[in-house]
Amino acid sequence: MGSYTKFYFRPGQDELIETIVHMQPDTRSSIHGFVRESDGRAIPDALVMLFLAGEDDELAMSAQTVTDELGQFMFGPLNSGQLYMIKVYKNSVKIRELQIRPE
């Protein structure tokens, strides 16, 4: 069993902040992986998408990231017992940025 906790703070001017962090048990998991060519070379900047798999093969996107220069990706925390699916895309997806302005 691992541990996980988080907290927020906003430092003020000329402050020295001291704290004690008490960890709570955490049963969630994470996934760390690499995207590689068939010859073993790392694939940087690949789009990696994490989906929650539901009943009747329904998929709901949960998160996305791009691989780093070593082809690495990571998602977490993940809920134990939940079925997930990962899709990886490289050079076959057109990514387009949109600017949305409120009316």
NUTOR-256225 format. One record per residue (C-alpha): residue number from 1; chain; y, z, x. Coordinates in nm, 2 decimals. Example, Ala and Ser with C-alpha at 12.3 -4.5 7.8 and 13.67 -1.06 7.14 Angstrom:
+-----+-------+--------+--------+--------+
|   n | chain |     py |     pz |     px |
+-----+-------+--------+--------+--------+
|   1 |     A |  -0.45 |   0.78 |   1.23 |
|   2 |     A |  -0.11 |   0.71 |   1.37 |
+-----+-------+--------+--------+--------+
END
This chain:
+-----+-------+--------+--------+--------+
|   n | chain |     py |     pz |     px |
+-----+-------+--------+--------+--------+
|   1 |     A |   0.00 |   0.00 |   0.00 |
|   2 |     A |   0.34 |  -0.09 |   0.14 |
|   3 |     A |   0.68 |   0.05 |   0.07 |
|   4 |     A |   1.00 |  -0.10 |  -0.06 |
|   5 |     A |   1.35 |   0.02 |  -0.15 |
|   6 |     A |   1.70 |  -0.11 |  -0.16 |
|   7 |     A |   2.05 |   0.02 |  -0.20 |
|   8 |     A |   2.40 |  -0.11 |  -0.20 |
|   9 |     A |   2.70 |   0.02 |  -0.01 |
|  10 |     A |   3.06 |  -0.09 |   0.05 |
|  11 |     A |   3.21 |   0.05 |   0.37 |
|  12 |     A |   3.57 |   0.16 |   0.37 |
|  13 |     A |   3.81 |   0.14 |   0.66 |
|  14 |     A |   3.74 |   0.36 |   0.96 |
|  15 |     A |   3.42 |   0.51 |   0.81 |
|  16 |     A |   3.10 |   0.62 |   0.98 |
|  17 |     A |   2.83 |   0.60 |   0.71 |
|  18 |     A |   2.51 |   0.81 |   0.76 |
|  19 |     A |   2.22 |   0.78 |   0.53 |
|  20 |     A |   1.85 |   0.88 |   0.48 |
|  21 |     A |   1.63 |   0.62 |   0.31 |
|  22 |     A |   1.33 |   0.75 |   0.12 |
|  23 |     A |   1.07 |   0.48 |   0.07 |
|  24 |     A |   0.89 |   0.44 |  -0.26 |
|  25 |     A |   0.53 |   0.30 |  -0.28 |
|  26 |     A |   0.53 |  -0.07 |  -0.35 |
|  27 |     A |   0.21 |  -0.26 |  -0.44 |
|  28 |     A |   0.38 |  -0.61 |  -0.44 |
|  29 |     A |   0.28 |  -0.88 |  -0.19 |
|  30 |     A |   0.45 |  -1.17 |  -0.01 |
|  31 |     A |   0.34 |  -1.50 |   0.12 |
|  32 |     A |   0.43 |  -1.65 |   0.45 |
|  33 |     A |   0.32 |  -1.99 |   0.56 |
|  34 |     A |   0.38 |  -2.30 |   0.77 |
|  35 |     A |   0.42 |  -2.67 |   0.67 |
|  36 |     A |   0.26 |  -2.89 |   0.93 |
|  37 |     A |   0.19 |  -3.26 |   0.99 |
|  38 |     A |  -0.18 |  -3.36 |   1.01 |
|  39 |     A |  -0.14 |  -3.34 |   1.39 |
|  40 |     A |  -0.01 |  -2.99 |   1.38 |
|  41 |     A |   0.36 |  -3.06 |   1.43 |
|  42 |     A |   0.60 |  -2.84 |   1.23 |
|  43 |     A |   0.79 |  -2.99 |   0.94 |
|  44 |     A |   1.14 |  -2.85 |   0.92 |
|  45 |     A |   1.36 |  -2.88 |   0.61 |
|  46 |     A |   1.07 |  -2.93 |   0.36 |
|  47 |     A |   1.14 |  -2.82 |   0.01 |
|  48 |     A |   0.89 |  -2.54 |  -0.09 |
|  49 |     A |   0.89 |  -2.44 |  -0.46 |
|  50 |     A |   0.72 |  -2.13 |  -0.60 |
|  51 |     A |   0.60 |  -2.14 |  -0.96 |
|  52 |     A |   0.46 |  -1.88 |  -1.19 |
|  53 |     A |   0.14 |  -2.02 |  -1.35 |
|  54 |     A |   0.10 |  -1.93 |  -1.72 |
|  55 |     A |  -0.15 |  -2.00 |  -1.99 |
|  56 |     A |  -0.23 |  -2.36 |  -2.07 |
|  57 |     A |  -0.13 |  -2.46 |  -1.72 |
|  58 |     A |   0.24 |  -2.39 |  -1.79 |
|  59 |     A |   0.45 |  -2.36 |  -1.48 |
|  60 |     A |   0.78 |  -2.18 |  -1.45 |
|  61 |     A |   0.98 |  -2.22 |  -1.13 |
|  62 |     A |   1.03 |  -1.88 |  -0.97 |
|  63 |     A |   1.20 |  -1.95 |  -0.64 |
|  64 |     A |   1.26 |  -2.22 |  -0.38 |
|  65 |     A |   1.34 |  -2.25 |  -0.01 |
|  66 |     A |   1.34 |  -2.49 |   0.27 |
|  67 |     A |   1.13 |  -2.46 |   0.59 |
|  68 |     A |   1.30 |  -2.35 |   0.91 |
|  69 |     A |   1.27 |  -2.54 |   1.24 |
|  70 |     A |   0.92 |  -2.40 |   1.29 |
|  71 |     A |   0.81 |  -2.52 |   0.94 |
|  72 |     A |   0.80 |  -2.16 |   0.82 |
|  73 |     A |   0.86 |  -2.04 |   0.46 |
|  74 |     A |   0.83 |  -1.70 |   0.29 |
|  75 |     A |   0.84 |  -1.57 |  -0.07 |
|  76 |     A |   0.83 |  -1.22 |  -0.19 |
|  77 |     A |   0.80 |  -0.98 |  -0.33 |
|  78 |     A |   0.52 |  -1.11 |  -0.55 |
|  79 |     A |   0.35 |  -0.93 |  -0.83 |
|  80 |     A |  -0.02 |  -0.85 |  -0.78 |
|  81 |     A |  -0.25 |  -1.02 |  -1.03 |
|  82 |     A |   0.00 |  -1.30 |  -1.11 |
|  83 |     A |  -0.12 |  -1.65 |  -1.06 |
|  84 |     A |   0.13 |  -1.86 |  -0.85 |
|  85 |     A |   0.14 |  -2.22 |  -0.74 |
|  86 |     A |   0.34 |  -2.37 |  -0.45 |
|  87 |     A |   0.46 |  -2.73 |  -0.43 |
|  88 |     A |   0.59 |  -2.87 |  -0.10 |
|  89 |     A |   0.80 |  -3.19 |  -0.08 |
|  90 |     A |   0.93 |  -3.37 |   0.22 |
|  91 |     A |   1.10 |  -3.71 |   0.24 |
|  92 |     A |   1.00 |  -3.79 |  -0.12 |
|  93 |     A |   1.26 |  -3.59 |  -0.31 |
|  94 |     A |   1.62 |  -3.69 |  -0.36 |
|  95 |     A |   1.84 |  -3.38 |  -0.34 |
|  96 |     A |   2.18 |  -3.41 |  -0.50 |
|  97 |     A |   2.45 |  -3.15 |  -0.50 |
|  98 |     A |   2.66 |  -3.11 |  -0.82 |
|  99 |     A |   3.00 |  -2.95 |  -0.86 |
| 100 |     A |   3.03 |  -2.78 |  -1.19 |
| 101 |     A |   3.38 |  -2.69 |  -1.30 |
| 102 |     A |   3.44 |  -2.46 |  -1.60 |
| 103 |     A |   3.65 |  -2.62 |  -1.87 |
+-----+-------+--------+--------+--------+
END
